[in-house]
Amino acid sequence: MKPMPPAIVPAKLADTKSQVRPGSSHAWVEIRAGGSAGLSAEVEVTPLGLVAVGALVSAILLSTGALIRLARPPR
């Protein structure tokens, strides 16, 4: 099996649409507030990464429910 190319490609150095690996999703957002403040974010995720994120979110939600149930006073 061939090694995969690097997952992170700086957006300013290359055309990101041509650098995205097949089978992965790519998203980019830039938010500006006023003239000097702003935020930009870029992410590339594979299907296996989405499964991992889903498992982590599920574990957090299930553990939160259990903690809330344990924190309630007994009836």
Summary of the structure (lengths in Angstrom):
residues: 75
radius of gyration: 19.6
end to end distance: 59.6
largest distance: 62.1
contacts: 119
relative contact order: 0.12
helix: 39%
strand: 24%
